[in-house]
Amino acid sequence: MHDRLSSDGARTSLHMERRLPHPPERVWRALTEPGEVRQWFPAEMRVEGERVVYDVGPEGRVLAFDPPRLFVHTWGEDELRWEIRPDGEASVLTLTHTFGDRFGAASFAAGWHTCVRAMAAVLDGRPVAAERDSAHLHEDFVALLGLDGVRPHRPGVRYERQLTRPAAQAWRYLSGDGARLGAPPPAAFVPGGVSAGVVSALEGDKLLEYGTAAGTVRWELAEGTGQGPRLVVTDTGAAGAAVWRSHIEHLANDLSDLPPA
């Protein structure tokens, strides 16, 4: 398994490589024939001339179609590049998925890993295993791909992290339902070493803001990639990246241990 990220500054590419013990012609059929695709991919897909049509989600456009070697197409605003090269009597399948949302990479990687594992079962003539909760797989890819999420912010730091549980479940875990304007924030919103004032802004399971001795901390749960929300924490005060990285990684891993709501 060889997985990595690259970026040109504007868009991110996820590169995934898997060796399959089948010749390229067989892998090509699994990749492009609708009757086979539906066995490993969670949507119907068919190629109609220059169009790639799914029964759900956006359509795509064929950019390259060279059996049994190369299939490149768009998927909404994303690009998927599937390459097959022979390796003895087997094949090496490489997927390059290019997209704009860097912090969605772990969700994409977990999804594609599950799909290609199912494709391998189809190729082998084995039953496709029932899909299990992928939260821990997502967290593994966060670590593998280096998606720690901390970025400089003037002043302070900004932390962005995809979560694996719904916003309402994450909010309950944070004890956000007990937050009140003008009162101290629940402890889960405050990392060690930060002296919190009182809650100055509050919006359901979406936003909580409080002052500190050196600035403002703002928690936001926005629409994310996958099944959970995108957590964005901005601290304009003195707490450093290491403090927030430790606090939020602990939160994200605890959430992945919870059963789905």
C-alpha positions in Angstrom: 0.0 0.0 0.0 1.5 3.3 -1.1 -0.6 6.4 -0.2 0.5 10.1 -0.2 -0.6 13.6 -0.8 0.8 16.3 -3.1 -0.3 19.9 -3.7 0.2 22.6 -6.2 -0.9 25.2 -3.7 -4.4 25.4 -4.9 -5.5 21.8 -5.3 -4.5 18.6 -3.6 -3.9 15.2 -5.1 -4.3 11.9 -3.3 -2.2 9.1 -4.7 -3.1 5.5 -3.9 -1.5 2.4 -5.3 -2.6 -1.3 -4.9 -1.2 -4.5 -6.4 -4.0 -6.9 -7.6 -3.2 -10.5 -8.6 -5.1 -10.2 -11.9 -4.1 -9.2 -15.5 -4.8 -5.6 -16.6 -7.7 -6.6 -18.9 -9.5 -8.2 -16.0 -8.9 -5.2 -13.7 -10.1 -2.8 -16.5 -13.4 -4.6 -16.8 -13.9 -4.3 -13.0 -13.1 -0.6 -13.3 -15.3 0.3 -16.2 -18.2 -2.2 -16.8 -21.3 -1.1 -15.0 -22.3 -4.6 -13.9 -18.9 -4.9 -12.1 -18.6 -1.4 -10.8 -21.9 -1.7 -8.9 -20.4 -4.6 -6.9 -17.6 -2.5 -5.3 -18.7 1.2 -5.8 -21.6 2.7 -3.8 -23.3 4.1 -6.8 -24.3 3.1 -10.3 -21.7 4.3 -12.9 -21.7 4.1 -16.7 -19.7 5.8 -19.5 -21.9 7.4 -22.2 -19.6 8.8 -24.9 -17.8 11.6 -23.2 -20.0 11.6 -20.1 -19.6 9.6 -16.9 -23.0 9.2 -15.3 -23.7 8.3 -11.7 -27.2 7.5 -10.2 -26.3 10.0 -7.4 -24.1 13.0 -7.2 -22.5 15.0 -10.0 -21.7 13.8 -13.5 -18.3 13.6 -15.0 -16.5 14.1 -18.3 -14.1 11.6 -19.9 -10.6 13.1 -20.3 -8.8 9.9 -21.4 -9.9 6.4 -22.1 -7.2 3.9 -23.2 -8.1 0.3 -22.4 -6.7 -1.4 -20.5 -4.2 1.2 -19.3 -5.7 4.6 -18.5 -9.1 6.0 -17.5 -9.3 9.7 -16.5 -12.5 11.6 -15.9 -13.9 14.4 -13.9 -16.3 13.9 -11.0 -18.0 17.3 -10.4 -15.0 19.6 -9.8 -12.7 16.7 -8.9 -10.5 14.6 -11.3 -10.0 10.9 -11.0 -7.1 9.3 -12.8 -7.0 5.4 -12.9 -3.9 3.8 -14.2 -3.2 0.1 -14.7 0.2 -1.3 -15.4 1.2 -5.0 -15.7 3.3 -6.5 -13.0 4.1 -10.1 -14.1 0.8 -11.9 -14.2 -0.7 -9.3 -11.9 -1.5 -5.5 -12.1 -0.7 -2.4 -10.2 -3.7 -0.1 -9.9 -3.0 3.6 -9.2 -5.6 6.1 -8.4 -4.9 9.9 -8.4 -7.8 11.9 -7.0 -7.4 15.6 -7.3 -9.6 18.0 -5.4 -9.8 21.4 -3.7 -10.5 20.4 -0.1 -7.2 19.3 1.4 -8.7 18.5 4.8 -11.2 16.1 3.2 -8.3 13.9 2.0 -8.6 11.4 4.9 -12.3 10.9 4.1 -11.6 10.3 0.4 -8.7 8.0 1.3 -10.8 5.9 3.7 -13.6 5.7 1.1 -11.3 4.7 -1.8 -9.4 2.2 0.3 -12.8 0.5 1.2 -13.8 0.5 -2.5 -10.6 -0.9 -3.8 -10.6 -3.6 -1.1 -14.2 -4.5 -2.3 -13.0 -4.5 -6.0 -10.2 -7.0 -5.0 -12.9 -9.3 -3.5 -14.9 -9.1 -6.7 -11.9 -9.9 -8.8 -11.0 -12.8 -6.5 -14.6 -14.1 -6.6 -15.0 -13.6 -2.9 -18.0 -12.1 -1.1 -17.6 -8.4 -0.5 -17.4 -7.9 3.2 -20.2 -5.8 4.8 -19.1 -2.2 5.2 -18.0 -1.5 8.8 -17.8 1.8 10.5 -14.8 3.6 8.9 -14.1 6.1 11.7 -10.9 4.4 12.8 -9.7 4.0 9.2 -10.3 7.7 8.7 -8.2 8.5 11.7 -5.4 6.2 10.5 -5.3 8.2 7.2 -5.2 11.5 9.1 -2.0 10.3 10.6 -0.6 8.6 7.5 -1.2 11.6 5.3 0.0 14.2 7.8 -3.3 16.1 8.1 -2.6 17.7 11.5 -4.6 20.7 10.5 -2.7 23.4 12.4 -2.0 26.6 10.3 -0.6 30.0 11.3 -3.2 32.7 11.8 -2.5 36.4 12.3 -2.6 36.6 15.2 -2.5 33.1 16.7 -3.3 29.8 15.1 -6.1 28.1 13.1 -6.9 24.4 13.4 -9.0 22.6 10.8 -10.0 19.0 11.2 -12.5 16.7 9.6 -14.6 14.8 12.3 -16.1 11.3 11.9 -19.4 11.7 13.8 -22.3 14.0 13.1 -22.2 17.6 14.4 -24.9 17.0 17.0 -23.0 14.0 18.4 -19.8 16.0 18.5 -21.5 18.9 20.2 -23.0 16.6 22.9 -19.5 15.1 23.5 -18.2 18.7 24.0 -21.1 19.4 26.4 -22.1 22.2 24.1 -25.7 21.8 25.1 -24.8 23.1 28.5 -23.1 26.3 27.2 -24.6 29.6 28.1 -23.9 33.2 27.0 -22.0 35.1 29.7 -21.0 31.9 31.5 -17.6 30.0 31.3 -17.4 27.6 28.4 -17.7 23.8 29.1 -14.3 22.4 29.9 -14.0 20.4 26.7 -13.7 23.6 24.7 -10.7 24.8 26.7 -7.3 23.2 26.3 -4.9 23.0 29.2 -3.0 26.2 29.9 -5.7 28.5 28.4 -7.4 30.8 30.8 -11.0 31.1 29.5 -13.3 34.0 30.1 -17.1 33.7 29.3 -19.0 32.6 26.2 -19.5 35.6 23.9 -21.2 33.9 20.9 -23.2 30.7 20.7 -25.2 29.1 17.9 -26.7 25.7 18.4 -24.3 22.9 17.5 -22.5 25.2 15.1 -20.5 27.9 16.9 -19.1 28.8 20.3 -16.8 31.7 21.1 -15.1 32.9 24.3 -12.5 35.4 25.3 -9.1 34.6 26.9 -6.5 36.7 28.6 -4.8 37.2 25.3 -7.5 37.1 22.6 -10.5 35.1 21.4 -11.1 31.4 20.8 -13.8 30.5 18.2 -15.1 26.9 17.6 -17.1 26.3 14.4 -18.7 23.1 13.1 -19.3 23.5 9.4 -20.3 21.2 6.6 -17.5 18.6 6.0 -16.4 15.8 3.7 -17.9 12.4 4.6 -20.2 11.7 7.5 -19.0 14.3 10.0 -18.6 18.1 10.2 -15.5 20.2 9.6 -14.2 21.5 12.9 -12.4 24.9 12.7 -10.9 26.4 15.8 -9.3 29.8 15.7 -7.3 31.2 18.6 -6.1 34.8 18.3 -4.3 34.5 21.7 -1.1 33.0 23.0 -1.8 29.3 23.0 0.5 27.6 20.5 -0.1 25.0 17.8 1.1 22.1 20.0 -1.5 22.9 22.6 -4.3 22.8 20.1 -3.0 19.9 18.2 -2.9 17.7 21.3 -6.4 18.9 22.5 -8.2 18.4 19.2 -6.5 15.2 18.2 -7.6 13.7 21.6 -11.1 14.9 20.9 -11.2 13.5 17.3 -9.9 10.1 18.4 -12.4 9.9 21.3 -15.2 10.7 18.9 -14.1 7.9 16.5 -14.4 5.5 19.5 -18.0 6.3 20.0 -20.7 4.2 18.3 -22.4 6.1 15.4 -25.4 8.1 16.6 
